[in-house]
Amino acid sequence: IQDEAKRAQSAGLQVQPLQFGDRDGIELTQFSFIYSQGPDREAIGSIRKSVTLFYSPAGGAADAEQQWKLEAVVTRLVEDDFKMGIKNIEVIYDPSPDTENMDDVYIWHRYNQKEPNTVVLGTMHNTANFPLRNKFKQRFYVKLMDHFNMLYRLVDGYSKKDGQKYNETIIEFMQEHNKY
């Protein structure tokens, strides 16, 4: 990984070495089983994709809500074939999601627990004949982030709705204790 970072830096890209500090985050995972085609329809594997958003405190007044800064985004795609014993893992790490430039994004591919292949997005071909970087961004990453944005909004909406009902129940419970 560090070799790829050095290679990207020598090509003039603003790539920082990987550093995972003390961060808080939230992860959302979408999971599905892969079923056999036969009449028994048994689970023979699984696929899942997840996005983890890492935050760090960004200050704020002591009497106000804590402010947070998005520090990193980690995306995982895992395909696990239980029967064949094959496991494919893709990890995408964006250390600076607040910036427009995506040249510092790391992409790892790991097949069956072998040594992972690492690519820094800025070193990927992006010519007229091989627009790999554009394909990654347009056909995959933007669509994936839109999908998870929708899922996060759904989860947030359900959480707010359920949280309000819970709060009402607690207040009613406490009011009952005012009677004696």
PyMOL CGO cylinders between C-alpha atoms (Angstrom):
from pymol import cmd
from pymol.cgo import CYLINDER

trace = [
    CYLINDER, 0.00, 0.00, 0.00, 2.76, 2.42, 0.93, 0.3, 1, 1, 1, 1, 1, 1,
    CYLINDER, 2.76, 2.42, 0.93, 4.57, 1.55, -2.33, 0.3, 1, 1, 1, 1, 1, 1,
    CYLINDER, 4.57, 1.55, -2.33, 1.50, 2.58, -4.32, 0.3, 1, 1, 1, 1, 1, 1,
    CYLINDER, 1.50, 2.58, -4.32, 1.26, 5.81, -2.32, 0.3, 1, 1, 1, 1, 1, 1,
    CYLINDER, 1.26, 5.81, -2.32, 4.92, 6.58, -3.08, 0.3, 1, 1, 1, 1, 1, 1,
    CYLINDER, 4.92, 6.58, -3.08, 4.40, 5.76, -6.77, 0.3, 1, 1, 1, 1, 1, 1,
    CYLINDER, 4.40, 5.76, -6.77, 1.43, 8.14, -6.90, 0.3, 1, 1, 1, 1, 1, 1,
    CYLINDER, 1.43, 8.14, -6.90, 3.40, 10.85, -5.09, 0.3, 1, 1, 1, 1, 1, 1,
    CYLINDER, 3.40, 10.85, -5.09, 6.29, 10.48, -7.55, 0.3, 1, 1, 1, 1, 1, 1,
    CYLINDER, 6.29, 10.48, -7.55, 3.75, 11.01, -10.36, 0.3, 1, 1, 1, 1, 1, 1,
    CYLINDER, 3.75, 11.01, -10.36, 2.88, 14.36, -8.75, 0.3, 1, 1, 1, 1, 1, 1,
    CYLINDER, 2.88, 14.36, -8.75, -0.38, 13.36, -7.05, 0.3, 1, 1, 1, 1, 1, 1,
    CYLINDER, -0.38, 13.36, -7.05, -1.37, 14.72, -3.64, 0.3, 1, 1, 1, 1, 1, 1,
    CYLINDER, -1.37, 14.72, -3.64, -1.63, 11.32, -1.92, 0.3, 1, 1, 1, 1, 1, 1,
    CYLINDER, -1.63, 11.32, -1.92, -1.18, 11.03, 1.83, 0.3, 1, 1, 1, 1, 1, 1,
    CYLINDER, -1.18, 11.03, 1.83, 0.03, 7.86, 3.58, 0.3, 1, 1, 1, 1, 1, 1,
    CYLINDER, 0.03, 7.86, 3.58, -2.75, 5.83, 5.14, 0.3, 1, 1, 1, 1, 1, 1,
    CYLINDER, -2.75, 5.83, 5.14, -3.56, 6.84, 8.68, 0.3, 1, 1, 1, 1, 1, 1,
    CYLINDER, -3.56, 6.84, 8.68, -6.48, 5.57, 10.68, 0.3, 1, 1, 1, 1, 1, 1,
    CYLINDER, -6.48, 5.57, 10.68, -6.79, 7.75, 13.75, 0.3, 1, 1, 1, 1, 1, 1,
    CYLINDER, -6.79, 7.75, 13.75, -9.31, 7.74, 16.56, 0.3, 1, 1, 1, 1, 1, 1,
    CYLINDER, -9.31, 7.74, 16.56, -12.53, 8.39, 14.67, 0.3, 1, 1, 1, 1, 1, 1,
    CYLINDER, -12.53, 8.39, 14.67, -16.21, 7.84, 15.17, 0.3, 1, 1, 1, 1, 1, 1,
    CYLINDER, -16.21, 7.84, 15.17, -18.21, 6.46, 12.31, 0.3, 1, 1, 1, 1, 1, 1,
    CYLINDER, -18.21, 6.46, 12.31, -21.39, 4.93, 11.09, 0.3, 1, 1, 1, 1, 1, 1,
    CYLINDER, -21.39, 4.93, 11.09, -21.66, 1.94, 8.78, 0.3, 1, 1, 1, 1, 1, 1,
    CYLINDER, -21.66, 1.94, 8.78, -24.56, 0.87, 6.63, 0.3, 1, 1, 1, 1, 1, 1,
    CYLINDER, -24.56, 0.87, 6.63, -24.47, -2.60, 5.05, 0.3, 1, 1, 1, 1, 1, 1,
    CYLINDER, -24.47, -2.60, 5.05, -26.71, -4.14, 2.42, 0.3, 1, 1, 1, 1, 1, 1,
    CYLINDER, -26.71, -4.14, 2.42, -26.59, -7.94, 2.49, 0.3, 1, 1, 1, 1, 1, 1,
    CYLINDER, -26.59, -7.94, 2.49, -28.05, -10.67, 0.28, 0.3, 1, 1, 1, 1, 1, 1,
    CYLINDER, -28.05, -10.67, 0.28, -27.67, -14.43, -0.09, 0.3, 1, 1, 1, 1, 1, 1,
    CYLINDER, -27.67, -14.43, -0.09, -26.72, -16.15, -3.33, 0.3, 1, 1, 1, 1, 1, 1,
    CYLINDER, -26.72, -16.15, -3.33, -29.01, -19.14, -3.89, 0.3, 1, 1, 1, 1, 1, 1,
    CYLINDER, -29.01, -19.14, -3.89, -28.50, -22.26, -5.99, 0.3, 1, 1, 1, 1, 1, 1,
    CYLINDER, -28.50, -22.26, -5.99, -30.60, -22.59, -9.15, 0.3, 1, 1, 1, 1, 1, 1,
    CYLINDER, -30.60, -22.59, -9.15, -31.91, -26.08, -8.28, 0.3, 1, 1, 1, 1, 1, 1,
    CYLINDER, -31.91, -26.08, -8.28, -35.25, -26.94, -6.71, 0.3, 1, 1, 1, 1, 1, 1,
    CYLINDER, -35.25, -26.94, -6.71, -33.70, -27.04, -3.21, 0.3, 1, 1, 1, 1, 1, 1,
    CYLINDER, -33.70, -27.04, -3.21, -32.67, -23.36, -3.55, 0.3, 1, 1, 1, 1, 1, 1,
    CYLINDER, -32.67, -23.36, -3.55, -30.03, -23.51, -0.82, 0.3, 1, 1, 1, 1, 1, 1,
    CYLINDER, -30.03, -23.51, -0.82, -27.82, -20.57, 0.12, 0.3, 1, 1, 1, 1, 1, 1,
    CYLINDER, -27.82, -20.57, 0.12, -24.45, -21.09, -1.53, 0.3, 1, 1, 1, 1, 1, 1,
    CYLINDER, -24.45, -21.09, -1.53, -22.95, -17.69, -0.85, 0.3, 1, 1, 1, 1, 1, 1,
    CYLINDER, -22.95, -17.69, -0.85, -23.49, -14.08, 0.04, 0.3, 1, 1, 1, 1, 1, 1,
    CYLINDER, -23.49, -14.08, 0.04, -22.91, -10.63, -1.36, 0.3, 1, 1, 1, 1, 1, 1,
    CYLINDER, -22.91, -10.63, -1.36, -22.75, -7.46, 0.62, 0.3, 1, 1, 1, 1, 1, 1,
    CYLINDER, -22.75, -7.46, 0.62, -21.78, -3.87, 0.18, 0.3, 1, 1, 1, 1, 1, 1,
    CYLINDER, -21.78, -3.87, 0.18, -21.18, -1.36, 2.91, 0.3, 1, 1, 1, 1, 1, 1,
    CYLINDER, -21.18, -1.36, 2.91, -20.20, 2.26, 3.33, 0.3, 1, 1, 1, 1, 1, 1,
    CYLINDER, -20.20, 2.26, 3.33, -18.58, 3.52, 6.51, 0.3, 1, 1, 1, 1, 1, 1,
    CYLINDER, -18.58, 3.52, 6.51, -18.45, 7.25, 7.14, 0.3, 1, 1, 1, 1, 1, 1,
    CYLINDER, -18.45, 7.25, 7.14, -15.75, 8.30, 9.60, 0.3, 1, 1, 1, 1, 1, 1,
    CYLINDER, -15.75, 8.30, 9.60, -16.11, 11.57, 11.48, 0.3, 1, 1, 1, 1, 1, 1,
    CYLINDER, -16.11, 11.57, 11.48, -13.96, 13.58, 13.86, 0.3, 1, 1, 1, 1, 1, 1,
    CYLINDER, -13.96, 13.58, 13.86, -15.04, 16.39, 16.19, 0.3, 1, 1, 1, 1, 1, 1,
    CYLINDER, -15.04, 16.39, 16.19, -14.85, 19.77, 14.49, 0.3, 1, 1, 1, 1, 1, 1,
    CYLINDER, -14.85, 19.77, 14.49, -15.38, 21.96, 17.52, 0.3, 1, 1, 1, 1, 1, 1,
    CYLINDER, -15.38, 21.96, 17.52, -18.42, 23.92, 18.45, 0.3, 1, 1, 1, 1, 1, 1,
    CYLINDER, -18.42, 23.92, 18.45, -19.61, 25.79, 21.50, 0.3, 1, 1, 1, 1, 1, 1,
    CYLINDER, -19.61, 25.79, 21.50, -19.94, 23.91, 24.77, 0.3, 1, 1, 1, 1, 1, 1,
    CYLINDER, -19.94, 23.91, 24.77, -23.66, 24.67, 24.97, 0.3, 1, 1, 1, 1, 1, 1,
    CYLINDER, -23.66, 24.67, 24.97, -24.39, 23.76, 21.34, 0.3, 1, 1, 1, 1, 1, 1,
    CYLINDER, -24.39, 23.76, 21.34, -24.64, 20.55, 19.39, 0.3, 1, 1, 1, 1, 1, 1,
    CYLINDER, -24.64, 20.55, 19.39, -21.25, 18.98, 18.60, 0.3, 1, 1, 1, 1, 1, 1,
    CYLINDER, -21.25, 18.98, 18.60, -19.99, 19.71, 15.08, 0.3, 1, 1, 1, 1, 1, 1,
    CYLINDER, -19.99, 19.71, 15.08, -18.49, 16.84, 13.09, 0.3, 1, 1, 1, 1, 1, 1,
    CYLINDER, -18.49, 16.84, 13.09, -16.23, 16.74, 10.03, 0.3, 1, 1, 1, 1, 1, 1,
    CYLINDER, -16.23, 16.74, 10.03, -16.35, 13.90, 7.52, 0.3, 1, 1, 1, 1, 1, 1,
    CYLINDER, -16.35, 13.90, 7.52, -12.81, 12.54, 7.57, 0.3, 1, 1, 1, 1, 1, 1,
    CYLINDER, -12.81, 12.54, 7.57, -12.92, 9.38, 5.45, 0.3, 1, 1, 1, 1, 1, 1,
    CYLINDER, -12.92, 9.38, 5.45, -15.23, 7.06, 3.54, 0.3, 1, 1, 1, 1, 1, 1,
    CYLINDER, -15.23, 7.06, 3.54, -14.57, 3.32, 3.35, 0.3, 1, 1, 1, 1, 1, 1,
    CYLINDER, -14.57, 3.32, 3.35, -16.59, 1.21, 0.93, 0.3, 1, 1, 1, 1, 1, 1,
    CYLINDER, -16.59, 1.21, 0.93, -16.50, -2.59, 0.97, 0.3, 1, 1, 1, 1, 1, 1,
    CYLINDER, -16.50, -2.59, 0.97, -17.87, -4.99, -1.63, 0.3, 1, 1, 1, 1, 1, 1,
    CYLINDER, -17.87, -4.99, -1.63, -17.71, -8.66, -0.66, 0.3, 1, 1, 1, 1, 1, 1,
    CYLINDER, -17.71, -8.66, -0.66, -18.77, -11.69, -2.68, 0.3, 1, 1, 1, 1, 1, 1,
    CYLINDER, -18.77, -11.69, -2.68, -18.43, -14.96, -0.78, 0.3, 1, 1, 1, 1, 1, 1,
    CYLINDER, -18.43, -14.96, -0.78, -19.17, -18.29, -2.49, 0.3, 1, 1, 1, 1, 1, 1,
    CYLINDER, -19.17, -18.29, -2.49, -19.50, -20.78, 0.39, 0.3, 1, 1, 1, 1, 1, 1,
    CYLINDER, -19.50, -20.78, 0.39, -19.62, -23.85, -1.84, 0.3, 1, 1, 1, 1, 1, 1,
    CYLINDER, -19.62, -23.85, -1.84, -16.66, -23.01, -4.07, 0.3, 1, 1, 1, 1, 1, 1,
    CYLINDER, -16.66, -23.01, -4.07, -14.65, -21.41, -1.28, 0.3, 1, 1, 1, 1, 1, 1,
    CYLINDER, -14.65, -21.41, -1.28, -14.11, -18.24, -3.30, 0.3, 1, 1, 1, 1, 1, 1,
    CYLINDER, -14.11, -18.24, -3.30, -14.10, -14.83, -1.66, 0.3, 1, 1, 1, 1, 1, 1,
    CYLINDER, -14.10, -14.83, -1.66, -13.68, -11.56, -3.55, 0.3, 1, 1, 1, 1, 1, 1,
    CYLINDER, -13.68, -11.56, -3.55, -13.24, -8.36, -1.58, 0.3, 1, 1, 1, 1, 1, 1,
    CYLINDER, -13.24, -8.36, -1.58, -13.01, -4.82, -2.92, 0.3, 1, 1, 1, 1, 1, 1,
    CYLINDER, -13.01, -4.82, -2.92, -12.22, -1.98, -0.54, 0.3, 1, 1, 1, 1, 1, 1,
    CYLINDER, -12.22, -1.98, -0.54, -12.30, 1.66, -1.58, 0.3, 1, 1, 1, 1, 1, 1,
    CYLINDER, -12.30, 1.66, -1.58, -10.82, 4.19, 0.82, 0.3, 1, 1, 1, 1, 1, 1,
    CYLINDER, -10.82, 4.19, 0.82, -11.33, 7.93, 0.28, 0.3, 1, 1, 1, 1, 1, 1,
    CYLINDER, -11.33, 7.93, 0.28, -9.17, 9.81, 2.81, 0.3, 1, 1, 1, 1, 1, 1,
    CYLINDER, -9.17, 9.81, 2.81, -10.48, 13.24, 1.76, 0.3, 1, 1, 1, 1, 1, 1,
    CYLINDER, -10.48, 13.24, 1.76, -14.17, 12.98, 0.83, 0.3, 1, 1, 1, 1, 1, 1,
    CYLINDER, -14.17, 12.98, 0.83, -14.73, 16.73, 1.26, 0.3, 1, 1, 1, 1, 1, 1,
    CYLINDER, -14.73, 16.73, 1.26, -12.58, 17.56, -1.77, 0.3, 1, 1, 1, 1, 1, 1,
    CYLINDER, -12.58, 17.56, -1.77, -13.52, 17.40, -5.45, 0.3, 1, 1, 1, 1, 1, 1,
    CYLINDER, -13.52, 17.40, -5.45, -10.30, 15.66, -6.42, 0.3, 1, 1, 1, 1, 1, 1,
    CYLINDER, -10.30, 15.66, -6.42, -10.46, 11.86, -6.18, 0.3, 1, 1, 1, 1, 1, 1,
    CYLINDER, -10.46, 11.86, -6.18, -6.84, 11.15, -7.15, 0.3, 1, 1, 1, 1, 1, 1,
    CYLINDER, -6.84, 11.15, -7.15, -5.99, 10.09, -3.57, 0.3, 1, 1, 1, 1, 1, 1,
    CYLINDER, -5.99, 10.09, -3.57, -8.60, 7.29, -3.43, 0.3, 1, 1, 1, 1, 1, 1,
    CYLINDER, -8.60, 7.29, -3.43, -7.15, 3.84, -2.70, 0.3, 1, 1, 1, 1, 1, 1,
    CYLINDER, -7.15, 3.84, -2.70, -8.69, 0.71, -4.23, 0.3, 1, 1, 1, 1, 1, 1,
    CYLINDER, -8.69, 0.71, -4.23, -7.82, -2.77, -2.96, 0.3, 1, 1, 1, 1, 1, 1,
    CYLINDER, -7.82, -2.77, -2.96, -8.84, -6.07, -4.48, 0.3, 1, 1, 1, 1, 1, 1,
    CYLINDER, -8.84, -6.07, -4.48, -8.31, -9.23, -2.49, 0.3, 1, 1, 1, 1, 1, 1,
    CYLINDER, -8.31, -9.23, -2.49, -9.06, -12.71, -3.84, 0.3, 1, 1, 1, 1, 1, 1,
    CYLINDER, -9.06, -12.71, -3.84, -9.24, -15.67, -1.43, 0.3, 1, 1, 1, 1, 1, 1,
    CYLINDER, -9.24, -15.67, -1.43, -7.14, -14.06, 1.31, 0.3, 1, 1, 1, 1, 1, 1,
    CYLINDER, -7.14, -14.06, 1.31, -4.19, -13.63, -1.06, 0.3, 1, 1, 1, 1, 1, 1,
    CYLINDER, -4.19, -13.63, -1.06, -2.00, -10.52, -1.05, 0.3, 1, 1, 1, 1, 1, 1,
    CYLINDER, -2.00, -10.52, -1.05, -4.25, -7.60, -2.05, 0.3, 1, 1, 1, 1, 1, 1,
    CYLINDER, -4.25, -7.60, -2.05, -3.73, -5.67, -5.27, 0.3, 1, 1, 1, 1, 1, 1,
    CYLINDER, -3.73, -5.67, -5.27, -3.63, -1.95, -4.57, 0.3, 1, 1, 1, 1, 1, 1,
    CYLINDER, -3.63, -1.95, -4.57, -4.29, 0.94, -6.93, 0.3, 1, 1, 1, 1, 1, 1,
    CYLINDER, -4.29, 0.94, -6.93, -4.36, 4.66, -6.28, 0.3, 1, 1, 1, 1, 1, 1,
    CYLINDER, -4.36, 4.66, -6.28, -7.11, 6.12, -8.45, 0.3, 1, 1, 1, 1, 1, 1,
    CYLINDER, -7.11, 6.12, -8.45, -4.91, 8.96, -9.69, 0.3, 1, 1, 1, 1, 1, 1,
    CYLINDER, -4.91, 8.96, -9.69, -2.48, 6.46, -11.24, 0.3, 1, 1, 1, 1, 1, 1,
    CYLINDER, -2.48, 6.46, -11.24, -5.21, 4.62, -13.14, 0.3, 1, 1, 1, 1, 1, 1,
    CYLINDER, -5.21, 4.62, -13.14, -5.32, 5.17, -16.93, 0.3, 1, 1, 1, 1, 1, 1,
    CYLINDER, -5.32, 5.17, -16.93, -7.62, 7.93, -18.10, 0.3, 1, 1, 1, 1, 1, 1,
    CYLINDER, -7.62, 7.93, -18.10, -6.97, 8.31, -21.82, 0.3, 1, 1, 1, 1, 1, 1,
    CYLINDER, -6.97, 8.31, -21.82, -9.40, 8.36, -24.74, 0.3, 1, 1, 1, 1, 1, 1,
    CYLINDER, -9.40, 8.36, -24.74, -8.70, 4.66, -25.38, 0.3, 1, 1, 1, 1, 1, 1,
    CYLINDER, -8.70, 4.66, -25.38, -8.65, 3.62, -21.72, 0.3, 1, 1, 1, 1, 1, 1,
    CYLINDER, -8.65, 3.62, -21.72, -10.91, 5.95, -19.69, 0.3, 1, 1, 1, 1, 1, 1,
    CYLINDER, -10.91, 5.95, -19.69, -10.71, 3.68, -16.64, 0.3, 1, 1, 1, 1, 1, 1,
    CYLINDER, -10.71, 3.68, -16.64, -10.75, 6.45, -14.04, 0.3, 1, 1, 1, 1, 1, 1,
    CYLINDER, -10.75, 6.45, -14.04, -13.84, 8.05, -15.61, 0.3, 1, 1, 1, 1, 1, 1,
    CYLINDER, -13.84, 8.05, -15.61, -15.57, 4.65, -15.83, 0.3, 1, 1, 1, 1, 1, 1,
    CYLINDER, -15.57, 4.65, -15.83, -14.87, 3.99, -12.16, 0.3, 1, 1, 1, 1, 1, 1,
    CYLINDER, -14.87, 3.99, -12.16, -16.30, 7.35, -11.12, 0.3, 1, 1, 1, 1, 1, 1,
    CYLINDER, -16.30, 7.35, -11.12, -19.28, 7.56, -13.48, 0.3, 1, 1, 1, 1, 1, 1,
    CYLINDER, -19.28, 7.56, -13.48, -20.43, 3.97, -13.82, 0.3, 1, 1, 1, 1, 1, 1,
    CYLINDER, -20.43, 3.97, -13.82, -19.71, 2.75, -10.33, 0.3, 1, 1, 1, 1, 1, 1,
    CYLINDER, -19.71, 2.75, -10.33, -18.74, 5.12, -7.53, 0.3, 1, 1, 1, 1, 1, 1,
    CYLINDER, -18.74, 5.12, -7.53, -21.26, 7.93, -8.07, 0.3, 1, 1, 1, 1, 1, 1,
    CYLINDER, -21.26, 7.93, -8.07, -24.08, 5.39, -8.45, 0.3, 1, 1, 1, 1, 1, 1,
    CYLINDER, -24.08, 5.39, -8.45, -22.97, 3.54, -5.32, 0.3, 1, 1, 1, 1, 1, 1,
    CYLINDER, -22.97, 3.54, -5.32, -22.82, 6.75, -3.27, 0.3, 1, 1, 1, 1, 1, 1,
    CYLINDER, -22.82, 6.75, -3.27, -26.28, 7.77, -4.55, 0.3, 1, 1, 1, 1, 1, 1,
    CYLINDER, -26.28, 7.77, -4.55, -27.64, 4.35, -3.55, 0.3, 1, 1, 1, 1, 1, 1,
    CYLINDER, -27.64, 4.35, -3.55, -26.22, 4.61, -0.03, 0.3, 1, 1, 1, 1, 1, 1,
    CYLINDER, -26.22, 4.61, -0.03, -27.36, 8.23, 0.28, 0.3, 1, 1, 1, 1, 1, 1,
    CYLINDER, -27.36, 8.23, 0.28, -30.90, 6.99, -0.35, 0.3, 1, 1, 1, 1, 1, 1,
    CYLINDER, -30.90, 6.99, -0.35, -30.48, 4.17, 2.20, 0.3, 1, 1, 1, 1, 1, 1,
    CYLINDER, -30.48, 4.17, 2.20, -29.05, 6.53, 4.84, 0.3, 1, 1, 1, 1, 1, 1,
    CYLINDER, -29.05, 6.53, 4.84, -32.00, 8.88, 4.34, 0.3, 1, 1, 1, 1, 1, 1,
    CYLINDER, -32.00, 8.88, 4.34, -34.46, 5.98, 4.74, 0.3, 1, 1, 1, 1, 1, 1,
    CYLINDER, -34.46, 5.98, 4.74, -32.73, 4.78, 7.92, 0.3, 1, 1, 1, 1, 1, 1,
    CYLINDER, -32.73, 4.78, 7.92, -32.62, 8.34, 9.28, 0.3, 1, 1, 1, 1, 1, 1,
    CYLINDER, -32.62, 8.34, 9.28, -36.31, 8.83, 8.54, 0.3, 1, 1, 1, 1, 1, 1,
    CYLINDER, -36.31, 8.83, 8.54, -37.29, 5.59, 10.25, 0.3, 1, 1, 1, 1, 1, 1,
    CYLINDER, -37.29, 5.59, 10.25, -35.03, 6.40, 13.18, 0.3, 1, 1, 1, 1, 1, 1,
    CYLINDER, -35.03, 6.40, 13.18, -36.58, 9.82, 13.68, 0.3, 1, 1, 1, 1, 1, 1,
    CYLINDER, -36.58, 9.82, 13.68, -40.10, 8.45, 13.42, 0.3, 1, 1, 1, 1, 1, 1,
    CYLINDER, -40.10, 8.45, 13.42, -39.45, 5.56, 15.80, 0.3, 1, 1, 1, 1, 1, 1,
    CYLINDER, -39.45, 5.56, 15.80, -37.45, 7.76, 18.15, 0.3, 1, 1, 1, 1, 1, 1,
    CYLINDER, -37.45, 7.76, 18.15, -40.34, 10.20, 18.51, 0.3, 1, 1, 1, 1, 1, 1,
    CYLINDER, -40.34, 10.20, 18.51, -42.75, 7.42, 19.42, 0.3, 1, 1, 1, 1, 1, 1,
    CYLINDER, -42.75, 7.42, 19.42, -40.27, 6.08, 21.96, 0.3, 1, 1, 1, 1, 1, 1,
    CYLINDER, -40.27, 6.08, 21.96, -39.82, 9.56, 23.47, 0.3, 1, 1, 1, 1, 1, 1,
    CYLINDER, -39.82, 9.56, 23.47, -43.59, 9.96, 23.77, 0.3, 1, 1, 1, 1, 1, 1,
    CYLINDER, -43.59, 9.96, 23.77, -43.81, 6.59, 25.54, 0.3, 1, 1, 1, 1, 1, 1,
    CYLINDER, -43.81, 6.59, 25.54, -41.08, 7.58, 28.00, 0.3, 1, 1, 1, 1, 1, 1,
    CYLINDER, -41.08, 7.58, 28.00, -42.75, 10.92, 28.75, 0.3, 1, 1, 1, 1, 1, 1,
    CYLINDER, -42.75, 10.92, 28.75, -46.08, 9.17, 29.39, 0.3, 1, 1, 1, 1, 1, 1,
    CYLINDER, -46.08, 9.17, 29.39, -44.28, 6.72, 31.69, 0.3, 1, 1, 1, 1, 1, 1,
    CYLINDER, -44.28, 6.72, 31.69, -42.70, 9.59, 33.63, 0.3, 1, 1, 1, 1, 1, 1,
    CYLINDER, -42.70, 9.59, 33.63, -46.02, 11.44, 33.85, 0.3, 1, 1, 1, 1, 1, 1,
    CYLINDER, -46.02, 11.44, 33.85, -47.56, 8.36, 35.45, 0.3, 1, 1, 1, 1, 1, 1,
    CYLINDER, -47.56, 8.36, 35.45, -44.98, 8.66, 38.22, 0.3, 1, 1, 1, 1, 1, 1,
    CYLINDER, -44.98, 8.66, 38.22, -46.10, 12.22, 38.98, 0.3, 1, 1, 1, 1, 1, 1,
    CYLINDER, -46.10, 12.22, 38.98, -49.41, 10.86, 40.27, 0.3, 1, 1, 1, 1, 1, 1,
    CYLINDER, -49.41, 10.86, 40.27, -48.07, 9.70, 43.63, 0.3, 1, 1, 1, 1, 1, 1,
]
cmd.load_cgo(trace, "trace")
